[in-house]
Amino acid sequence: MPLALVKPPENHVADLHLAQRIAQGDRQAFIGLMRSLNQRMYRSARSILRNDADAEEAVQDAFYKAYCAMHRFRGNSALSTWLVRIVVNESVRRLRKINHMAAWLEFKDEPSDGDISMETSMPLSVGGMPEENLAGRQVRHILETRIDQLPDLFRMVFVLRAVEELSVEETAALLQIAPATVRSRYFRARRLLRESLGSMPKDALPESFSFAGNRCNRIVANVLTRLDAAP
């Protein structure tokens, strides 16, 4: 079944102009683009890789590759959509590599008796915990942990829809799946989280996987350093 076509964004002319400026070497324009999309890129990568450091590296690689390919941007989608697709592809590539290495290590290392993962030691439900005993940071940590435990197919959709607050159509365009699939996966992700949490702390969702200023600055600086070092 063919995917529903997303209406071209109204600012596609602005996107084309911005891409052209960056392709011609306008570093300030590229820095502005990175800063405006850093959080969305990071959250997208983090929802796939489930690791802060790996997600940060994926974002840096994605921005570097996007800069090198900026002259090929044709405005068929929003520039932000084009960039998120790059970081999604980069994150999936990294995940396959990580899983391959993990499978290889299974035959090399034996777990110690004291190895207990956070997932197995965590309570299954926090629905009955008094709200006054949970600081905002603790609530976000619990929520992030539960989101990380969602199946891969649901986690990315949930982060884009509930955390990044994208529409069904935007999420479908980013992941290149049908809008009906987005709705189905989002519904099932919400149901799984409700079963795990008891009640979903909606106020904490926008703050989940927050993007601190230092991390944003570090990603921008590392990408620029890599561009300066490139031939």
Backbone as CSV, one residue per row, in Angstrom:
resi,resn,N_x,N_y,N_z,CA_x,CA_y,CA_z,C_x,C_y,C_z
1,MET,0.853,-1.189,0.000,0.000,0.000,0.000,0.883,1.230,0.000
2,PRO,0.728,2.160,-0.924,1.599,3.326,-0.983,1.363,4.248,0.192
3,LEU,2.439,4.904,0.662,2.320,5.839,1.758,1.592,7.087,1.288
4,ALA,0.829,7.675,2.204,0.165,8.931,1.887,1.211,10.027,1.738
5,LEU,1.073,10.821,0.706,2.033,11.885,0.473,1.777,13.028,1.441
6,VAL,2.837,13.531,2.027,2.726,14.657,2.935,2.802,15.944,2.126
7,LYS,1.923,16.878,2.417,1.916,18.141,1.698,3.240,18.851,1.877
8,PRO,3.861,19.337,0.816,5.139,20.032,0.939,5.024,21.182,1.924
9,PRO,5.995,21.365,2.806,5.919,22.420,3.808,5.914,23.794,3.154
10,GLU,5.202,24.721,3.805,5.084,26.060,3.259,6.429,26.779,3.217
11,ASN,7.320,26.401,4.103,8.619,27.087,4.152,9.683,26.354,3.345
12,HIS,9.248,25.546,2.332,10.243,24.776,1.582,11.203,25.692,0.813
13,VAL,10.721,26.878,0.420,11.611,27.811,-0.259,12.698,28.291,0.688
14,ALA,12.291,28.587,1.939,13.269,28.998,2.946,14.261,27.874,3.229
15,ASP,13.759,26.642,3.269,14.647,25.493,3.489,15.661,25.354,2.365
16,LEU,15.200,25.510,1.137,16.105,25.418,-0.010,17.165,26.508,0.041
17,HIS,16.745,27.705,0.404,17.687,28.817,0.496,18.719,28.564,1.587
18,LEU,18.252,28.072,2.738,19.159,27.773,3.840,20.140,26.676,3.445
19,ALA,19.636,25.620,2.802,20.511,24.530,2.367,21.549,25.018,1.376
20,GLN,21.139,25.922,0.500,22.073,26.466,-0.484,23.171,27.268,0.198
21,ARG,22.798,28.079,1.185,23.796,28.864,1.924,24.800,27.954,2.623
22,ILE,24.290,26.883,3.234,25.180,25.948,3.941,26.076,25.225,2.949
23,ALA,25.521,24.814,1.816,26.315,24.111,0.801,27.434,24.995,0.263
24,GLN,27.218,26.299,0.300,28.228,27.237,-0.185,29.232,27.631,0.898
25,GLY,29.077,27.022,2.081,30.076,27.225,3.127,29.701,28.181,4.235
26,ASP,28.429,28.529,4.360,27.992,29.444,5.415,27.931,28.691,6.742
27,ARG,28.992,28.790,7.529,29.066,28.047,8.784,28.058,28.561,9.818
28,GLN,27.819,29.862,9.856,26.880,30.396,10.833,25.465,29.869,10.580
29,ALA,25.108,29.739,9.307,23.798,29.181,8.973,23.714,27.730,9.434
30,PHE,24.803,26.989,9.265,24.823,25.586,9.679,24.771,25.468,11.198
31,ILE,25.480,26.345,11.894,25.439,26.337,13.357,24.013,26.599,13.843
32,GLY,23.345,27.570,13.234,21.962,27.850,13.607,21.053,26.661,13.362
33,LEU,21.268,25.964,12.250,20.469,24.782,11.945,20.715,23.684,12.972
34,MET,21.972,23.453,13.316,22.292,22.433,14.307,21.629,22.737,15.645
35,ARG,21.727,23.973,16.080,21.163,24.330,17.382,19.642,24.214,17.390
36,SER,19.012,24.505,16.273,17.557,24.433,16.228,17.045,22.993,16.195
37,LEU,17.865,22.058,15.699,17.419,20.670,15.543,18.131,19.681,16.462
38,ASN,19.080,20.158,17.242,19.876,19.264,18.081,19.018,18.376,18.976
39,GLN,18.036,18.963,19.654,17.234,18.171,20.587,16.423,17.106,19.860
40,ARG,15.789,17.482,18.752,15.000,16.492,18.009,15.891,15.391,17.457
41,MET,17.049,15.756,16.955,17.985,14.761,16.435,18.434,13.815,17.549
42,TYR,18.765,14.401,18.705,19.239,13.590,19.825,18.148,12.645,20.318
43,ARG,16.941,13.159,20.488,15.859,12.306,20.970,15.549,11.187,19.987
44,SER,15.628,11.485,18.701,15.380,10.451,17.694,16.435,9.360,17.772
45,ALA,17.699,9.767,17.868,18.790,8.794,17.974,18.704,8.020,19.283
46,ARG,18.377,8.733,20.358,18.310,8.105,21.683,17.206,7.066,21.753
47,SER,16.101,7.301,21.041,14.987,6.354,21.062,15.340,5.046,20.373
48,ILE,16.328,5.074,19.495,16.773,3.861,18.804,17.905,3.182,19.566
49,LEU,18.880,3.966,20.001,20.100,3.403,20.584,20.005,3.175,22.096
50,ARG,19.118,3.922,22.766,18.910,3.773,24.207,20.193,3.980,25.007
51,ASN,21.048,4.844,24.523,22.308,5.131,25.204,22.693,6.569,24.871
52,ASP,22.973,7.366,25.901,23.246,8.786,25.692,24.473,9.024,24.816
53,ALA,25.561,8.345,25.129,26.809,8.571,24.398,26.685,8.134,22.941
54,ASP,26.083,6.971,22.710,25.908,6.490,21.335,25.008,7.441,20.541
55,ALA,23.965,7.940,21.193,23.059,8.871,20.517,23.777,10.158,20.150
56,GLU,24.593,10.648,21.054,25.334,11.882,20.788,26.279,11.701,19.597
57,GLU,26.966,10.581,19.542,27.870,10.315,18.419,27.096,10.170,17.111
58,ALA,25.926,9.543,17.183,25.108,9.388,15.976,24.666,10.745,15.442
59,VAL,24.311,11.659,16.341,23.899,12.999,15.921,25.061,13.730,15.256
60,GLN,26.247,13.617,15.841,27.416,14.267,15.255,27.707,13.724,13.857
61,ASP,27.656,12.417,13.716,27.898,11.817,12.394,26.830,12.238,11.401
62,ALA,25.588,12.306,11.877,24.495,12.681,10.984,24.653,14.121,10.497
63,PHE,25.011,15.029,11.384,25.204,16.422,10.978,26.374,16.548,10.004
64,TYR,27.435,15.803,10.260,28.594,15.847,9.365,28.205,15.346,7.966
65,LYS,27.502,14.230,7.910,27.082,13.677,6.625,26.095,14.605,5.923
66,ALA,25.212,15.235,6.714,24.246,16.156,6.124,24.953,17.359,5.515
67,TYR,25.955,17.871,6.206,26.701,19.019,5.681,27.367,18.659,4.351
68,CYS,27.973,17.492,4.311,28.668,17.064,3.093,27.701,16.816,1.935
69,ALA,26.446,16.494,2.268,25.464,16.179,1.219,24.454,17.307,1.014
70,MET,24.680,18.457,1.647,23.693,19.532,1.614,23.383,19.997,0.193
71,HIS,24.349,19.904,-0.693,24.118,20.345,-2.075,23.113,19.453,-2.804
72,ARG,22.818,18.275,-2.219,21.865,17.362,-2.855,20.439,17.534,-2.334
73,PHE,20.251,18.420,-1.352,18.910,18.647,-0.826,18.060,19.359,-1.863
74,ARG,16.892,18.786,-2.186,16.036,19.316,-3.246,14.705,19.858,-2.734
75,GLY,14.484,19.821,-1.457,13.256,20.377,-0.909,12.033,19.512,-1.078
76,ASN,12.200,18.217,-1.339,11.056,17.319,-1.457,10.361,17.096,-0.114
77,SER,11.078,17.379,0.960,10.519,17.342,2.310,11.133,18.508,3.070
78,ALA,10.668,18.741,4.268,11.262,19.790,5.095,12.717,19.437,5.388
79,LEU,13.535,20.450,5.537,14.944,20.214,5.843,15.090,19.459,7.158
80,SER,14.227,19.759,8.121,14.278,19.055,9.402,13.961,17.573,9.217
81,THR,12.995,17.259,8.357,12.654,15.857,8.083,13.823,15.143,7.434
82,TRP,14.458,15.796,6.487,15.610,15.219,5.795,16.729,14.900,6.778
83,LEU,16.978,15.808,7.716,18.048,15.604,8.691,17.704,14.491,9.682
84,VAL,16.458,14.442,10.130,16.081,13.390,11.079,16.162,12.019,10.415
85,ARG,15.820,11.939,9.133,15.966,10.659,8.432,17.429,10.224,8.417
86,ILE,18.329,11.180,8.252,19.755,10.839,8.242,20.178,10.290,9.599
87,VAL,19.733,10.933,10.687,20.147,10.455,12.014,19.471,9.132,12.352
88,VAL,18.250,8.908,11.853,17.594,7.616,12.059,18.378,6.515,11.355
89,ASN,18.754,6.763,10.115,19.534,5.760,9.369,20.879,5.505,10.039
90,GLU,21.520,6.569,10.506,22.805,6.421,11.184,22.643,5.639,12.482
91,SER,21.571,5.900,13.215,21.333,5.201,14.479,21.044,3.728,14.254
92,VAL,20.265,3.425,13.223,19.974,2.020,12.901,21.249,1.295,12.500
93,ARG,22.091,1.958,11.725,23.366,1.350,11.325,24.225,1.058,12.554
94,ARG,24.280,2.009,13.480,25.060,1.811,14.697,24.477,0.694,15.561
95,LEU,23.157,0.639,15.634,22.522,-0.386,16.451,22.840,-1.780,15.921
96,ARG,22.818,-1.934,14.605,23.168,-3.233,14.024,24.603,-3.616,14.361
97,LYS,25.486,-2.631,14.316,26.888,-2.896,14.636,27.048,-3.266,16.108
98,ILE,26.333,-2.540,16.979,26.391,-2.827,18.414,25.848,-4.217,18.712
99,ASN,24.710,-4.560,18.091,24.119,-5.877,18.320,25.021,-6.997,17.812
100,HIS,25.686,-6.742,16.695,26.624,-7.740,16.165,27.770,-7.955,17.143
101,MET,28.297,-6.871,17.701,29.389,-6.980,18.661,28.918,-7.661,19.940
102,ALA,27.697,-7.335,20.383,27.174,-7.952,21.594,27.021,-9.461,21.413
103,ALA,26.550,-9.871,20.244,26.397,-11.300,19.977,27.752,-11.993,19.987
104,TRP,28.776,-11.321,19.470,30.120,-11.898,19.469,30.661,-12.018,20.893
105,LEU,30.391,-10.986,21.728,30.909,-10.991,23.095,30.239,-12.045,23.964
106,GLU,29.020,-12.463,23.591,28.340,-13.487,24.376,29.164,-14.763,24.473
107,PHE,29.958,-15.016,23.468,30.763,-16.232,23.452,32.147,-16.016,24.055
108,LYS,32.439,-14.758,24.451,33.764,-14.447,24.970,33.765,-14.205,26.471
109,ASP,32.672,-13.689,27.002,32.641,-13.297,28.410,31.546,-14.044,29.155
110,GLU,31.828,-14.423,30.389,30.832,-15.009,31.259,30.412,-13.950,32.271
111,PRO,29.125,-13.765,32.511,28.689,-12.761,33.480,29.092,-13.148,34.889
112,SER,29.448,-12.165,35.692,29.809,-12.431,37.080,28.551,-12.592,37.911
113,ASP,28.709,-13.229,39.081,27.554,-13.478,39.938,26.922,-12.188,40.424
114,GLY,27.725,-11.117,40.480,27.201,-9.866,41.017,26.560,-8.965,40.002
115,ASP,26.534,-9.375,38.740,25.975,-8.520,37.692,24.449,-8.535,37.761
116,ILE,23.892,-7.400,38.144,22.445,-7.263,38.181,22.103,-5.985,37.449
117,SER,21.314,-6.083,36.404,20.991,-4.894,35.607,19.978,-4.036,36.344
118,MET,19.943,-2.759,35.997,18.968,-1.846,36.581,17.558,-2.264,36.227
119,GLU,17.388,-2.831,35.031,16.047,-3.212,34.602,15.471,-4.298,35.504
120,THR,16.296,-5.302,35.883,15.771,-6.393,36.690,15.573,-5.971,38.129
121,SER,16.296,-4.946,38.601,16.171,-4.531,39.985,15.125,-3.451,40.182
122,MET,14.530,-2.945,39.103,13.551,-1.880,39.189,12.167,-2.425,39.486
123,PRO,11.360,-1.710,40.265,9.993,-2.167,40.499,9.195,-2.156,39.208
124,LEU,8.222,-3.052,39.122,7.432,-3.168,37.909,6.424,-2.046,37.764
125,SER,6.022,-1.431,38.870,5.006,-0.392,38.789,5.313,0.707,39.776
126,VAL,5.055,1.947,39.368,5.229,3.081,40.278,3.915,3.833,40.428
127,GLY,2.819,3.212,39.977,1.551,3.905,39.974,1.072,4.293,41.361
128,GLY,1.445,3.509,42.401,0.953,3.802,43.731,1.863,4.671,44.565
129,MET,2.960,5.153,44.028,3.904,5.943,44.806,3.359,7.344,45.039
130,PRO,3.450,7.871,46.267,2.958,9.222,46.537,3.685,10.246,45.683
131,GLU,2.917,11.137,45.072,3.518,12.101,44.159,4.459,13.040,44.879
132,GLU,4.143,13.349,46.155,4.971,14.304,46.865,6.365,13.750,47.177
133,ASN,6.537,12.422,47.093,7.827,11.807,47.380,8.703,11.685,46.144
134,LEU,8.202,12.127,45.010,8.956,12.011,43.763,9.319,13.389,43.248
135,ALA,10.612,13.703,43.209,11.054,14.945,42.587,10.888,14.813,41.090
136,GLY,10.821,15.957,40.408,10.629,15.922,38.965,11.689,15.102,38.264
137,ARG,12.933,15.163,38.741,14.010,14.417,38.105,13.789,12.920,38.240
138,GLN,13.304,12.492,39.397,13.053,11.065,39.602,11.922,10.570,38.710
139,VAL,10.887,11.385,38.578,9.770,11.002,37.717,10.246,10.835,36.282
140,ARG,11.050,11.793,35.806,11.559,11.712,34.437,12.443,10.491,34.247
141,HIS,13.258,10.180,35.261,14.146,9.015,35.156,13.332,7.727,35.032
142,ILE,12.293,7.605,35.850,11.446,6.412,35.792,10.748,6.324,34.446
143,LEU,10.232,7.464,33.984,9.534,7.475,32.701,10.485,7.128,31.560
144,GLU,11.678,7.705,31.575,12.652,7.415,30.527,13.026,5.942,30.522
145,THR,13.163,5.375,31.706,13.504,3.953,31.793,12.399,3.096,31.186
146,ARG,11.153,3.447,31.468,10.041,2.687,30.915,9.948,2.860,29.399
147,ILE,10.207,4.063,28.921,10.196,4.284,27.470,11.294,3.452,26.815
148,ASP,12.478,3.407,27.441,13.573,2.604,26.903,13.202,1.129,26.798
149,GLN,12.303,0.669,27.667,11.926,-0.735,27.678,10.841,-1.075,26.666
150,LEU,10.304,-0.065,25.977,9.312,-0.340,24.937,9.959,-1.113,23.789
151,PRO,9.204,-1.958,23.098,9.753,-2.621,21.904,10.219,-1.588,20.882
152,ASP,11.222,-1.958,20.113,11.831,-1.021,19.161,10.809,-0.363,18.233
153,LEU,9.858,-1.143,17.731,8.893,-0.623,16.765,8.022,0.479,17.366
154,PHE,7.775,0.409,18.667,6.881,1.373,19.309,7.632,2.570,19.881
155,ARG,8.860,2.346,20.320,9.592,3.383,21.062,9.831,4.631,20.217
156,MET,10.264,4.455,18.971,10.561,5.601,18.124,9.304,6.412,17.849
157,VAL,8.205,5.725,17.560,6.943,6.417,17.303,6.502,7.182,18.546
158,PHE,6.621,6.564,19.699,6.174,7.223,20.928,6.995,8.473,21.223
159,VAL,8.302,8.395,21.053,9.148,9.562,21.329,8.804,10.715,20.393
160,LEU,8.636,10.427,19.122,8.318,11.487,18.167,6.929,12.080,18.422
161,ARG,5.961,11.227,18.748,4.592,11.719,18.932,4.384,12.366,20.300
162,ALA,4.809,11.695,21.369,4.492,12.170,22.711,5.541,13.121,23.276
163,VAL,6.807,12.855,23.003,7.881,13.680,23.568,8.165,14.884,22.675
164,GLU,8.379,14.619,21.375,8.629,15.707,20.430,7.339,16.379,19.958
165,GLU,6.204,15.732,20.238,4.882,16.277,19.924,4.699,16.542,18.422
166,LEU,5.201,15.627,17.599,4.973,15.730,16.163,3.605,15.148,15.819
167,SER,3.063,15.559,14.692,1.775,15.038,14.243,1.951,13.627,13.680
168,VAL,0.829,12.962,13.458,0.855,11.630,12.844,1.519,11.698,11.476
169,GLU,1.155,12.709,10.700,1.689,12.838,9.345,3.196,13.111,9.363
170,GLU,3.651,13.977,10.275,5.085,14.273,10.366,5.863,13.030,10.774
171,THR,5.328,12.290,11.738,6.001,11.071,12.191,6.055,10.037,11.073
172,ALA,4.961,9.900,10.345,4.934,8.946,9.239,5.958,9.316,8.175
173,ALA,6.091,10.608,7.891,7.059,11.049,6.883,8.489,10.785,7.345
174,LEU,8.759,11.033,8.609,10.111,10.826,9.136,10.510,9.352,9.102
175,LEU,9.597,8.492,9.508,9.909,7.064,9.613,9.587,6.303,8.334
176,GLN,8.964,7.003,7.375,8.600,6.401,6.099,7.710,5.171,6.286
177,ILE,6.683,5.367,7.112,5.677,4.343,7.326,4.303,4.990,7.138
178,ALA,3.268,4.188,7.043,1.923,4.709,6.830,1.398,5.389,8.092
179,PRO,0.588,6.447,7.950,-0.006,7.091,9.124,-0.781,6.120,10.004
180,ALA,-1.473,5.153,9.385,-2.218,4.164,10.173,-1.278,3.346,11.051
181,THR,-0.079,3.079,10.553,0.910,2.338,11.341,1.388,3.171,12.517
182,VAL,1.570,4.473,12.288,1.956,5.374,13.376,0.898,5.346,14.474
183,ARG,-0.362,5.467,14.095,-1.443,5.475,15.082,-1.486,4.173,15.877
184,SER,-1.330,3.053,15.181,-1.387,1.752,15.837,-0.230,1.574,16.824
185,ARG,0.992,1.923,16.387,2.152,1.750,17.263,2.111,2.704,18.450
186,TYR,1.630,3.909,18.214,1.523,4.882,19.303,0.502,4.411,20.339
187,PHE,-0.628,3.901,19.880,-1.655,3.394,20.789,-1.109,2.248,21.634
188,ARG,-0.400,1.334,21.008,0.130,0.178,21.735,1.235,0.593,22.696
189,ALA,2.050,1.588,22.311,3.093,2.084,23.212,2.472,2.709,24.457
190,ARG,1.436,3.512,24.272,0.749,4.130,25.408,0.151,3.069,26.329
191,ARG,-0.421,2.032,25.742,-1.019,0.972,26.553,0.049,0.252,27.380
192,LEU,1.192,-0.039,26.768,2.280,-0.707,27.489,2.800,0.166,28.621
193,LEU,2.914,1.472,28.371,3.408,2.366,29.411,2.408,2.480,30.560
194,ARG,1.127,2.522,30.233,0.112,2.580,31.293,0.173,1.330,32.170
195,GLU,0.365,0.181,31.529,0.463,-1.063,32.289,1.680,-1.048,33.205
196,SER,2.754,-0.422,32.761,3.996,-0.386,33.532,3.974,0.681,34.610
197,LEU,3.393,1.844,34.288,3.455,2.987,35.193,2.239,3.122,36.095
198,GLY,1.147,2.497,35.728,-0.079,2.692,36.484,-0.832,3.890,35.952
199,SER,-0.205,5.044,35.956,-0.762,6.250,35.330,0.406,7.013,34.731
200,MET,0.219,7.509,33.536,1.313,8.161,32.826,1.476,9.608,33.282
201,PRO,2.650,9.993,33.787,2.875,11.385,34.187,3.060,12.279,32.975
202,LYS,1.967,12.749,32.404,2.024,13.483,31.143,2.884,14.740,31.236
203,ASP,2.877,15.394,32.398,3.634,16.633,32.533,5.130,16.409,32.374
204,ALA,5.586,15.180,32.607,7.014,14.895,32.514,7.454,14.556,31.104
205,LEU,6.508,14.247,30.218,6.863,13.804,28.871,7.701,14.814,28.092
206,PRO,7.298,16.094,28.034,8.104,17.044,27.246,9.523,17.220,27.760
207,GLU,9.742,16.881,29.048,11.077,17.029,29.630,11.898,15.752,29.527
208,SER,11.300,14.679,29.034,12.020,13.410,28.946,13.154,13.514,27.930
209,PHE,14.271,12.857,28.229,15.453,12.874,27.362,15.822,14.316,27.018
210,SER,15.848,15.162,28.061,16.116,16.580,27.845,17.516,16.783,27.289
211,PHE,17.650,17.876,26.589,18.904,18.155,25.882,19.584,19.331,26.551
212,ALA,20.536,19.041,27.427,21.206,20.094,28.197,22.049,20.982,27.292
213,GLY,22.243,22.225,27.726,23.017,23.182,26.939,24.436,22.729,26.663
214,ASN,25.071,22.102,27.646,26.457,21.652,27.461,26.558,20.606,26.359
215,ARG,25.606,19.691,26.312,25.637,18.659,25.273,25.420,19.278,23.896
216,CYS,24.518,20.223,23.813,24.263,20.910,22.542,25.527,21.610,22.066
217,ASN,26.185,22.343,22.982,27.417,23.045,22.623,28.508,22.075,22.194
218,ARG,28.584,20.933,22.889,29.623,19.950,22.578,29.421,19.354,21.190
219,ILE,28.174,19.033,20.858,27.902,18.459,19.541,28.265,19.452,18.446
220,VAL,27.837,20.704,18.600,28.147,21.729,17.599,29.656,21.880,17.448
221,ALA,30.372,21.968,18.567,31.825,22.149,18.516,32.516,20.955,17.862
222,ASN,32.073,19.745,18.190,32.707,18.550,17.625,32.468,18.436,16.127
223,VAL,31.265,18.785,15.676,30.983,18.742,14.236,31.844,19.750,13.495
224,LEU,31.956,20.954,14.043,32.764,21.994,13.386,34.242,21.597,13.347
225,THR,34.727,20.998,14.432,36.112,20.525,14.469,36.347,19.465,13.415
226,ARG,35.399,18.579,13.250,35.516,17.517,12.249,35.497,18.096,10.842
227,LEU,34.669,19.107,10.616,34.629,19.751,9.294,35.937,20.465,8.995
228,ASP,36.510,21.108,10.001,37.781,21.813,9.805,38.904,20.844,9.487
229,ALA,38.818,19.635,10.036,39.875,18.640,9.836,39.708,17.860,8.540
230,ALA,38.533,17.972,7.920,38.283,17.215,6.693,39.084,17.793,5.540
231,PRO,39.499,16.940,4.593,40.259,17.434,3.440,39.407,18.329,2.560
